[in-house]
Amino acid sequence: MELMKQMKQFSCLIAALSPSAQNGKSLWGTFQAPSFPMWMNGGGFRSSFTVPWGNKKSGICNPYTEAPATEIVRKYDFNISRGMIAPDGYEKSVILVNGQFPGPLIEANWGDYIEVNVHNNIVEEPQEGTAIHWHGFLQTKSVWEDGVPGVSQCPIAPGKSFTYKFRAELYGSSWYHSHYSAQYSGGLFGPMVVHGPSNAKYDVDVGPIMVNDWWHEDYLTTVKEVMAPGFEGRTFSDNNLINGRMNFDCSTVEAGDKTKCTENAGLSKFKFRSGKTHRLRFINAGSEGVQRISIDNHMMTVIANDFVEIKPYDTNVVTLGVGQRVDVIVKADGDPRSAYWLRSNMTSCSTAKQPYALAAIYYDRTEPDAIPTSTPWDAPDPKTCANDDLAITEPLFAMELPEPSWTQNMEIGTFRNESGNLLWKFGGVSGRVDYNDPTILQIQRNDFQFDAENNILNFGSNSSVRFVVNNPTPTHHPMHAHGLNMYILSAGPGNYNGTDIARPSNPMRRDVQLVEAFGHVVVQMDVTNPGIWPFHCHIAWHASGGFFSQMVFLPDEIRQFELPASIEETCRDWDAFTKRVVPDQIDSGL
């Protein structure tokens, strides 16, 4: 009864705030949001009659090796700055991209190059560095474009710029985000769409739908709390957003908090065309919470997990850990005069004061601002924070699991250091990076005497490495690997039994996989892409606490890379900045 009362309070669709007061210049979650073609053309327009990938088809062509050579460069310009907005009505300083939260779209075709010139204009106190990671992109032989400070580059100093250029080797839905400390939790993220072949027909591409937990305090304050002596391990989000929007009960703010707070700030809205099939691209861009997403009275057909197309299956709810994406097809077979709730609820194993998020889906003949009266599916929270069973998530393009040349055990753990700080261990080490001396430059100098706290694992010229990750801790972890898609061999409760492998003829592949509390996950990674690839928990506060490792693949080839001059220049700029200002790196740096 209390839940129904709460949801009714949050369901007002007459926005009390203007779009600019709520999200700056962002149009996500409004009827003015961009529409999406099946592909972009080469002349700057967003569609043409010529399919850019020719006769390459889903499930037949190898998505890792057969990207078309389009030779087209999609150019973007990002201005990173702070601004005051109120995504849920509670006004706060947010890190914006081009004045927007969430940030602007990056869009390309399979095989295109993407070039992003990033200007760091976080120049008011406290000044911050930044670096942007392009989540899920392989960066084959371009590890310096991966956007991880202390690993593949130095941070971009305040007042300075850096240009990333990389190839869209895979296609589907993803996102970009800062990898500097927990900075993306302060707002620095946005969606990416790479058009390519599709394994299912649809009429309308609704585009990205980003869901994220939301803290009212700024991210630096949360990091300081998490890293303070005596921290007990749980920090609670204040709200849950869909495309950067949600309402908030301002009567629940803490006593003495005089921050401006507006009830019924505004919910996200989407359009369905009656009788048509729609593609929705869900992205969990949050900091901690596992999201369970559903649309009242509408079944969803899952067609892709992360950047991996899968054999379609139907469901009424999808589960996303932080960093994960899922593409679904939905048939608009509801009443054309009605509106329906899209729901994103954080699971009970997430730490949230207010875990529910709503958005409205309107049909062609729905009255403007009509409030949906639909009811949710009867789909109880399993309380496991686990992804769908590996038995039903099978890649469309089959790849047989190779024999591993090495097996690495990486147990998850926590400890308190001598100062009383609660830190995470991954493989027995709590990770930390040196912003001024990134790993890539160390290897280029032929210096393999890494500091232990860098948590670097050098796998040399192994062919394929299997990781057994046992989690004896009471919380879930979304495990993310950079530079590749992992084979997911086993996931479930308890420690790995050493034998079970889900479908070795064609195991699931993706770049983020949830490991449940007191559970395990076993993954395998082919050592084919030379680079230094982070393997870490994507909960922002856990990464801050040291839950981070670096995998060195094919170091002899890394040493032969000719790095762009901008890598050294960015490090010189950062070194000059840190001689004037001491960065407040109280966490791992990531």
C-alpha positions as CSV (number, residue, x, y, z in Angstrom):
1,M,0.0,0.0,0.0
2,E,2.8,2.4,0.9
3,L,4.6,1.5,-2.4
4,M,1.4,2.4,-4.4
5,K,1.1,5.7,-2.6
6,Q,4.7,6.5,-3.3
7,M,4.5,5.6,-7.0
8,K,1.3,7.8,-7.3
9,Q,3.2,10.7,-5.9
10,F,6.0,10.2,-8.4
11,S,3.8,9.8,-11.4
12,C,2.8,13.4,-12.2
13,L,3.5,14.2,-15.8
14,I,3.0,17.9,-15.8
15,A,6.6,19.0,-15.4
16,A,7.2,21.8,-12.9
17,L,10.6,22.6,-14.3
18,S,11.6,23.7,-17.8
19,P,13.8,21.2,-19.7
20,S,16.8,23.5,-19.4
21,A,16.4,23.7,-15.6
22,Q,16.1,20.0,-15.4
23,N,18.8,18.8,-17.9
24,G,20.5,21.8,-19.4
25,K,20.5,21.6,-23.2
26,S,19.7,17.8,-23.2
27,L,16.6,16.7,-25.1
28,W,16.7,13.0,-23.9
29,G,13.4,11.9,-22.6
30,T,11.4,14.5,-24.5
31,F,9.4,14.3,-27.7
32,Q,12.1,16.5,-29.2
33,A,14.8,13.9,-28.7
34,P,16.6,12.9,-32.0
35,S,15.0,10.2,-34.2
36,F,17.1,7.4,-35.5
37,P,17.6,6.1,-39.0
38,M,18.7,2.6,-39.9
39,W,22.1,4.0,-40.8
40,M,24.0,7.2,-41.5
41,N,25.3,8.1,-44.9
42,G,28.7,9.4,-45.8
43,G,27.7,12.9,-46.7
44,G,26.8,14.2,-43.3
45,F,23.1,13.3,-43.6
46,R,21.7,10.6,-41.3
47,S,20.3,8.2,-43.9
48,S,20.7,7.2,-47.5
49,F,19.6,4.4,-49.9
50,T,22.9,2.5,-49.8
51,V,23.5,0.1,-46.9
52,P,27.0,1.0,-45.6
53,W,27.9,-2.5,-44.7
54,G,26.8,-4.0,-48.0
55,N,25.8,-7.6,-47.9
56,K,27.3,-8.4,-44.4
57,K,24.6,-10.1,-42.3
58,S,24.1,-10.8,-38.6
59,G,25.2,-14.2,-37.5
60,I,27.1,-14.9,-40.7
61,C,29.9,-12.4,-40.7
62,N,32.4,-12.4,-37.9
63,P,31.7,-9.1,-36.1
64,Y,35.2,-9.0,-34.7
65,T,37.1,-9.2,-38.0
66,E,34.8,-8.2,-40.8
67,A,33.9,-4.6,-40.1
68,P,33.6,-2.7,-43.4
69,A,36.3,-0.3,-44.4
70,T,34.2,2.8,-44.7
71,E,37.1,5.3,-44.2
72,I,34.5,7.7,-42.9
73,V,35.3,9.8,-39.8
74,R,32.4,11.1,-37.6
75,K,33.7,14.1,-35.8
76,Y,32.4,15.5,-32.4
77,D,33.4,18.3,-30.1
78,F,33.0,18.0,-26.3
79,N,33.1,20.8,-23.9
80,I,33.3,19.5,-20.3
81,S,32.1,21.9,-17.6
82,R,30.1,22.2,-14.5
83,G,26.5,23.6,-14.3
84,M,23.6,23.8,-11.9
85,I,20.6,21.7,-12.9
86,A,17.9,19.6,-11.1
87,P,17.4,16.2,-12.9
88,D,14.8,15.2,-10.3
89,G,14.0,18.6,-8.8
90,Y,16.9,18.7,-6.4
91,E,19.3,21.3,-7.6
92,K,23.0,20.4,-7.7
93,S,26.2,21.0,-9.5
94,V,26.5,18.5,-12.4
95,I,29.4,17.8,-14.8
96,L,27.9,18.5,-18.2
97,V,29.0,17.7,-21.8
98,N,28.2,20.6,-24.1
99,G,25.8,21.9,-21.4
100,Q,23.8,18.6,-21.4
101,F,23.0,15.9,-18.9
102,P,23.0,13.1,-20.0
103,G,25.5,14.0,-22.7
104,P,25.0,14.3,-26.4
105,L,24.8,11.3,-28.7
106,I,27.8,9.8,-30.6
107,E,26.5,8.0,-33.6
108,A,28.3,6.1,-36.4
109,N,28.1,3.2,-38.8
110,W,29.9,-0.1,-38.3
111,G,33.4,0.4,-39.6
112,D,33.5,4.2,-39.3
113,Y,36.0,6.1,-37.3
114,I,34.9,8.3,-34.4
115,E,36.9,11.4,-33.6
116,V,36.1,13.4,-30.4
117,N,37.9,16.6,-29.4
118,V,37.5,16.9,-25.6
119,H,38.0,20.3,-23.9
120,N,38.4,20.2,-20.2
121,N,36.8,23.3,-18.9
122,I,36.4,22.2,-15.3
123,V,38.6,25.2,-14.4
124,E,36.7,26.6,-11.3
125,E,37.5,25.2,-7.9
126,P,37.9,22.4,-7.4
127,Q,39.8,22.0,-10.7
128,E,39.7,18.4,-12.0
129,G,41.3,16.4,-14.6
130,T,39.3,14.2,-16.9
131,A,39.5,11.3,-19.4
132,I,36.7,9.6,-21.4
133,H,36.3,5.9,-21.8
134,W,34.4,4.6,-24.8
135,H,32.7,1.6,-23.2
136,G,32.9,-1.7,-25.0
137,F,34.9,-0.4,-28.0
138,L,37.8,-2.8,-28.8
139,Q,40.5,-0.3,-29.5
140,T,42.4,-2.9,-31.6
141,K,46.0,-1.7,-31.7
142,S,44.9,1.7,-30.3
143,V,45.0,1.2,-26.6
144,W,46.0,4.8,-26.0
145,E,42.5,5.8,-27.1
146,D,40.8,3.8,-24.3
147,G,40.5,6.8,-22.0
148,V,41.7,5.4,-18.7
149,P,44.0,7.9,-16.8
150,G,47.0,6.2,-15.2
151,V,46.7,3.3,-17.6
152,S,46.4,4.5,-21.3
153,Q,47.0,8.2,-20.8
154,C,47.5,11.0,-18.3
155,P,44.4,12.9,-17.4
156,I,43.4,15.9,-19.5
157,A,44.5,18.9,-17.4
158,P,42.0,21.8,-16.7
159,G,42.0,24.2,-19.6
160,K,43.5,21.7,-22.0
161,S,42.2,19.5,-24.8
162,F,42.7,16.0,-26.1
163,T,41.5,14.4,-29.3
164,Y,40.4,10.7,-29.3
165,K,40.1,8.8,-32.6
166,F,39.1,5.2,-32.8
167,R,37.2,2.7,-35.0
168,A,33.7,1.4,-34.5
169,E,34.8,-2.2,-34.9
170,L,31.5,-3.5,-33.3
171,Y,28.0,-2.4,-33.7
172,G,25.0,-1.9,-31.4
173,S,24.4,0.2,-28.2
174,S,26.9,1.6,-25.7
175,W,27.9,4.7,-23.8
176,Y,30.9,6.9,-23.0
177,H,31.8,8.0,-19.5
178,S,34.6,9.6,-17.5
179,H,37.1,7.2,-16.1
180,Y,38.7,9.8,-13.8
181,S,37.9,8.8,-10.2
182,A,34.1,8.4,-9.9
183,Q,33.6,11.5,-12.0
184,Y,31.0,10.0,-14.3
185,S,28.7,9.7,-11.2
186,G,28.7,13.5,-11.3
187,G,27.1,13.5,-14.7
188,L,29.8,13.0,-17.3
189,F,28.3,10.3,-19.5
190,G,26.2,9.9,-22.6
191,P,25.0,7.3,-25.2
192,M,26.6,5.8,-28.3
193,V,24.9,4.1,-31.2
194,V,26.7,2.2,-33.9
195,H,24.4,1.2,-36.7
196,G,25.0,-2.2,-38.3
197,P,23.2,-5.3,-39.4
198,S,20.2,-6.5,-37.3
199,N,19.1,-9.9,-36.3
200,A,15.5,-8.8,-36.0
201,K,13.2,-6.6,-38.1
202,Y,11.8,-3.4,-36.6
203,D,10.1,-0.2,-37.8
204,V,11.1,2.4,-35.3
205,D,14.4,2.9,-33.5
206,V,13.4,4.7,-30.2
207,G,17.1,5.1,-29.4
208,P,19.0,5.1,-26.1
209,I,17.2,4.8,-22.8
210,M,19.7,5.4,-20.0
211,V,18.9,4.4,-16.4
212,N,21.0,5.4,-13.5
213,D,20.9,5.7,-9.7
214,W,21.4,9.3,-8.6
215,W,23.1,10.9,-5.5
216,H,22.1,14.4,-4.4
217,E,25.5,15.1,-2.9
218,D,28.4,15.7,-5.4
219,Y,30.5,12.7,-6.3
220,L,33.6,14.0,-4.6
221,T,31.7,14.1,-1.3
222,T,30.6,10.5,-1.8
223,V,34.1,9.4,-2.7
224,K,35.4,11.1,0.5
225,E,32.7,9.3,2.5
226,V,33.6,5.9,0.9
227,M,37.3,6.4,1.5
228,A,37.0,7.8,5.0
229,P,38.3,5.7,8.0
230,G,35.4,3.8,9.5
231,F,33.2,3.6,6.4
232,E,31.0,0.5,6.7
233,G,30.7,-0.3,3.0
234,R,27.3,1.0,1.9
235,T,26.4,4.4,0.5
236,F,22.7,4.9,-0.5
237,S,21.6,6.7,-3.7
238,D,18.8,9.3,-3.4
239,N,16.8,8.6,-6.6
240,N,16.6,6.7,-9.8
241,L,16.5,8.4,-13.3
242,I,15.4,7.5,-16.8
243,N,17.2,9.5,-19.4
244,G,18.2,12.0,-16.7
245,R,14.7,12.6,-15.4
246,M,12.5,11.7,-12.4
247,N,10.3,13.2,-9.8
248,F,11.4,13.5,-6.1
249,D,9.6,13.9,-2.8
250,C,11.2,17.1,-1.5
251,S,9.8,16.5,2.0
252,T,12.3,13.7,2.4
253,V,15.4,15.8,2.2
254,E,17.5,15.8,5.4
255,A,16.7,18.3,8.1
256,G,18.7,21.5,7.7
257,D,19.2,20.9,3.9
258,K,18.2,24.3,2.3
259,T,19.0,23.2,-1.3
260,K,16.3,24.3,-3.7
261,C,14.0,21.4,-4.4
262,T,11.1,21.3,-6.8
263,E,8.3,18.7,-6.7
264,N,7.2,17.0,-10.0
265,A,10.3,18.1,-11.9
266,G,9.3,16.0,-14.9
267,L,9.4,12.4,-16.2
268,S,10.8,11.1,-19.5
269,K,8.4,10.4,-22.3
270,F,8.5,8.2,-25.4
271,K,6.3,7.7,-28.4
272,F,5.1,4.4,-29.8
273,R,3.4,4.0,-33.2
274,S,0.5,1.7,-33.0
275,G,1.0,-1.6,-34.7
276,K,4.7,-1.0,-35.3
277,T,7.8,-2.7,-33.8
278,H,10.2,-0.6,-31.9
279,R,13.9,-1.0,-31.0
280,L,14.8,0.2,-27.5
281,R,18.4,0.5,-26.4
282,F,18.6,0.2,-22.6
283,I,21.9,1.3,-20.9
284,N,22.7,1.2,-17.2
285,A,24.8,4.3,-16.7
286,G,24.6,4.2,-12.9
287,S,27.1,4.0,-10.1
288,E,25.9,1.0,-8.1
289,G,22.3,-0.2,-8.7
290,V,21.2,-3.2,-10.6
291,Q,18.1,-2.3,-12.7
292,R,15.1,-4.4,-13.6
293,I,13.4,-2.8,-16.6
294,S,9.9,-3.5,-17.9
295,I,7.0,-2.0,-19.9
296,D,3.5,-2.6,-18.5
297,N,1.4,-4.9,-20.8
298,H,4.2,-5.2,-23.3
299,M,6.5,-8.2,-23.9
300,M,10.1,-7.5,-24.9
301,T,12.2,-9.6,-27.3
302,V,15.9,-9.4,-26.4
303,I,18.2,-9.2,-29.4
304,A,21.5,-8.0,-28.0
305,N,23.5,-8.0,-24.7
306,D,26.2,-5.3,-24.7
307,F,27.8,-5.3,-28.2
308,V,26.8,-9.0,-28.8
309,E,23.8,-10.0,-30.9
310,I,22.0,-13.0,-29.4
311,K,19.4,-15.5,-30.5
312,P,16.1,-13.6,-29.7
313,Y,14.1,-14.6,-26.7
314,D,11.0,-13.1,-25.1
315,T,10.7,-11.7,-21.5
316,N,8.7,-9.2,-19.5
317,V,11.7,-7.9,-17.6
318,V,15.4,-7.4,-18.3
319,T,18.2,-7.1,-15.7
320,L,21.1,-4.7,-16.1
321,G,24.1,-4.3,-13.9
322,V,26.2,-1.1,-14.2
323,G,27.7,-0.7,-17.6
324,Q,25.5,-3.4,-19.2
325,R,23.3,-2.7,-22.2
326,V,20.4,-4.7,-23.7
327,D,18.6,-4.1,-27.0
328,V,15.0,-5.2,-27.2
329,I,12.2,-5.2,-29.8
330,V,8.7,-4.3,-28.6
331,K,5.5,-4.6,-30.6
332,A,3.2,-1.6,-30.1
333,D,0.1,-3.8,-29.7
334,G,-1.6,-1.8,-26.9
335,D,-4.6,0.5,-27.0
336,P,-3.7,3.4,-29.4
337,R,-5.5,5.8,-27.1
338,S,-3.6,4.8,-23.9
339,A,-0.3,5.5,-22.2
340,Y,1.8,2.9,-20.4
341,W,4.5,3.0,-17.7
342,L,8.1,2.1,-18.5
343,R,9.6,1.1,-15.2
344,S,13.2,0.7,-14.0
345,N,13.4,-0.6,-10.4
346,M,16.6,-1.1,-8.6
347,T,16.8,-4.6,-7.1
348,S,16.6,-5.1,-3.3
349,C,20.3,-6.0,-3.3
350,S,21.2,-2.5,-4.4
351,T,21.7,0.4,-2.0
352,A,19.0,2.9,-2.7
353,K,16.7,5.2,-0.6
354,Q,14.3,5.5,-3.5
355,P,14.8,2.7,-6.0
356,Y,11.9,3.3,-8.5
357,A,11.9,5.2,-11.8
358,L,9.1,5.8,-14.2
359,A,8.7,7.1,-17.7
360,A,5.6,7.3,-19.9
361,I,5.1,5.7,-23.3
362,Y,2.4,7.4,-25.4
363,Y,0.6,5.9,-28.4
364,D,-0.5,7.9,-31.4
365,R,-3.9,8.9,-30.1
366,T,-3.0,9.3,-26.4
367,E,-4.0,12.7,-24.9
368,P,-1.0,14.9,-24.1
369,D,0.1,14.5,-20.5
370,A,-2.3,11.6,-19.9
371,I,-1.2,9.7,-16.8
372,P,-0.9,5.9,-17.5
373,T,-3.2,3.7,-15.5
374,S,-1.3,0.5,-16.5
375,T,-0.2,-2.0,-13.8
376,P,3.2,-3.7,-13.6
377,W,4.0,-7.3,-14.5
378,D,3.9,-9.9,-11.8
379,A,7.6,-10.4,-11.9
380,P,9.0,-10.5,-8.3
381,D,12.5,-9.4,-7.6
382,P,14.6,-12.6,-7.3
383,K,16.9,-10.6,-5.0
384,T,20.0,-12.2,-6.6
385,C,21.4,-9.3,-8.6
386,A,22.2,-11.9,-11.3
387,N,21.9,-11.7,-15.1
388,D,19.6,-14.0,-17.1
389,D,20.5,-17.6,-17.2
390,L,23.4,-18.3,-19.5
391,A,21.4,-21.2,-21.0
392,I,19.0,-18.7,-22.7
393,T,21.6,-16.1,-23.8
394,E,23.3,-17.5,-26.9
395,P,25.4,-15.4,-29.3
396,L,24.0,-15.3,-32.9
397,F,27.5,-15.6,-34.3
398,A,28.8,-18.8,-32.9
399,M,32.4,-19.0,-31.5
400,E,33.7,-22.2,-29.9
401,L,35.5,-21.8,-26.6
402,P,39.2,-22.3,-27.1
403,E,41.4,-24.2,-24.6
404,P,42.9,-21.7,-22.2
405,S,46.7,-21.5,-22.0
406,W,46.5,-20.1,-18.5
407,T,44.0,-20.0,-15.6
408,Q,44.1,-17.1,-13.2
409,N,42.2,-17.1,-9.9
410,M,41.0,-13.7,-8.9
411,E,39.2,-13.8,-5.5
412,I,37.3,-10.7,-4.4
413,G,37.8,-9.4,-0.9
414,T,38.0,-6.4,1.5
415,F,40.3,-5.3,4.3
416,R,41.0,-2.3,6.5
417,N,44.4,-0.6,6.1
418,E,46.3,0.8,9.0
419,S,44.4,4.1,8.7
420,G,41.0,2.3,9.0
421,N,40.0,2.8,5.4
422,L,37.9,0.0,4.0
423,L,39.5,-1.1,0.7
424,W,38.6,-3.7,-1.9
425,K,41.1,-6.4,-3.1
426,F,41.0,-8.1,-6.5
427,G,43.3,-11.1,-6.8
428,G,44.8,-10.1,-3.4
429,V,45.7,-6.5,-4.3
430,S,43.9,-3.2,-3.8
431,G,44.6,-1.3,-7.0
432,R,45.7,2.3,-7.5
433,V,47.1,4.1,-10.5
434,D,49.7,6.9,-11.0
435,Y,48.1,9.7,-13.0
436,N,51.6,11.1,-13.9
437,D,53.1,7.9,-15.2
438,P,50.5,5.7,-17.0
439,T,51.3,2.1,-17.6
440,I,51.5,2.4,-21.3
441,L,54.5,4.8,-21.0
442,Q,56.2,2.4,-18.6
443,I,56.0,-0.4,-21.0
444,Q,57.2,1.8,-23.9
445,R,60.3,2.5,-21.8
446,N,60.7,-1.3,-21.4
447,D,60.1,-0.9,-17.7
448,F,58.3,-3.9,-16.3
449,Q,59.0,-3.3,-12.7
450,F,55.5,-2.3,-11.8
451,D,54.4,-1.1,-8.4
452,A,52.4,-3.8,-6.6
453,E,49.5,-1.4,-6.0
454,N,49.1,-1.0,-9.8
455,N,47.7,-4.6,-9.8
456,I,49.2,-5.4,-13.2
457,L,49.0,-8.9,-14.5
458,N,51.4,-9.6,-17.4
459,F,50.0,-12.4,-19.6
460,G,52.7,-12.0,-22.2
461,S,52.0,-14.0,-25.3
462,N,49.4,-16.5,-23.8
463,S,46.7,-17.4,-26.3
464,S,43.6,-17.4,-24.0
465,V,43.3,-16.8,-20.3
466,R,40.6,-18.2,-18.0
467,F,39.6,-16.1,-14.9
468,V,37.9,-17.8,-12.0
469,V,36.4,-15.0,-9.9
470,N,35.0,-16.2,-6.6
471,N,33.0,-13.6,-4.6
472,P,32.8,-14.3,-0.8
473,T,31.5,-10.8,-0.1
474,P,27.9,-9.9,0.6
475,T,27.4,-7.7,-2.5
476,H,27.2,-8.1,-6.2
477,H,29.8,-6.8,-8.7
478,P,29.4,-6.0,-12.4
479,M,32.7,-7.2,-13.8
480,H,33.9,-5.2,-16.9
481,A,36.8,-6.0,-19.2
482,H,38.2,-3.4,-21.6
483,G,39.5,-4.2,-25.1
484,L,37.5,-7.4,-25.7
485,N,34.3,-9.4,-25.2
486,M,34.7,-12.1,-22.5
487,Y,33.4,-15.6,-22.9
488,I,31.1,-16.2,-19.9
489,L,31.6,-19.8,-18.8
490,S,29.8,-20.0,-15.5
491,A,27.9,-17.7,-13.1
492,G,25.9,-18.6,-10.0
493,P,25.9,-19.0,-6.2
494,G,28.9,-20.3,-4.2
495,N,32.4,-20.9,-5.4
496,Y,33.1,-22.3,-8.8
497,N,33.1,-26.1,-8.8
498,G,35.9,-26.3,-11.4
499,T,33.9,-28.2,-14.0
500,D,30.7,-26.5,-15.2
501,I,30.8,-24.6,-18.5
502,A,27.7,-23.2,-20.1
503,R,27.6,-24.3,-23.8
504,P,31.3,-24.5,-24.6
505,S,30.3,-24.8,-28.3
506,N,29.1,-21.2,-28.2
507,P,29.3,-19.5,-24.7
508,M,27.8,-16.1,-24.1
509,R,30.1,-13.2,-24.8
510,R,29.8,-9.7,-23.4
511,D,32.0,-6.9,-21.8
512,V,30.2,-6.8,-18.4
513,Q,28.9,-9.7,-16.4
514,L,27.3,-9.7,-12.9
515,V,28.7,-11.8,-10.2
516,E,26.2,-12.2,-7.4
517,A,26.9,-11.9,-3.7
518,F,28.5,-15.0,-2.3
519,G,28.7,-16.3,-5.8
520,H,31.1,-16.7,-8.7
521,V,31.7,-16.0,-12.3
522,V,34.2,-17.7,-14.7
523,V,35.2,-15.8,-17.8
524,Q,37.8,-16.4,-20.6
525,M,39.6,-13.8,-22.7
526,D,41.5,-14.3,-25.9
527,V,44.9,-12.6,-25.9
528,T,44.7,-11.2,-29.4
529,N,44.6,-7.4,-28.8
530,P,47.8,-5.9,-27.6
531,G,47.3,-3.5,-24.8
532,I,46.8,-2.8,-21.1
533,W,43.2,-3.7,-20.5
534,P,41.5,-2.9,-17.1
535,F,39.4,-5.7,-15.6
536,H,37.4,-4.2,-12.7
537,C,34.1,-3.9,-10.9
538,H,32.0,-1.2,-12.5
539,I,30.4,0.0,-9.2
540,A,32.0,3.4,-9.0
541,W,32.6,3.3,-5.3
542,H,34.2,-0.2,-5.4
543,A,36.6,0.9,-8.2
544,S,37.4,4.0,-6.0
545,G,38.2,1.6,-3.2
546,G,40.7,-0.4,-5.3
547,F,38.6,-3.0,-7.1
548,F,40.7,-2.7,-10.2
549,S,43.3,-4.7,-12.1
550,Q,45.3,-4.2,-15.3
551,M,45.9,-7.0,-17.8
552,V,48.9,-6.7,-20.1
553,F,48.4,-8.5,-23.4
554,L,51.3,-9.0,-25.9
555,P,53.7,-6.5,-24.3
556,D,56.3,-6.9,-27.1
557,E,53.8,-5.5,-29.5
558,I,52.8,-2.7,-27.1
559,R,56.5,-1.6,-27.0
560,Q,56.5,-1.3,-30.8
561,F,53.5,1.0,-30.9
562,E,54.1,4.6,-32.2
563,L,52.1,6.7,-29.8
564,P,50.6,9.9,-31.0
565,A,52.5,13.0,-29.9
566,S,49.4,14.1,-28.0
567,I,50.0,11.3,-25.4
568,E,53.3,12.8,-24.2
569,E,51.9,16.4,-24.6
570,T,48.9,15.5,-22.3
571,C,51.3,14.1,-19.7
572,R,53.5,17.2,-19.9
573,D,50.4,19.4,-19.4
574,W,49.2,17.2,-16.5
575,D,52.7,17.3,-14.9
576,A,52.7,21.1,-15.1
577,F,49.3,21.3,-13.6
578,T,50.1,19.0,-10.7
579,K,53.2,21.1,-9.9
580,R,50.8,24.1,-9.3
581,V,47.8,22.2,-7.8
582,V,48.0,18.9,-5.9
583,P,45.0,16.7,-7.1
584,D,42.9,15.3,-4.3
585,Q,43.5,11.7,-5.3
586,I,42.2,10.0,-2.2
587,D,40.9,6.9,-4.1
588,S,42.4,4.5,-6.6
589,G,42.1,7.2,-9.3
590,L,39.5,5.2,-11.2
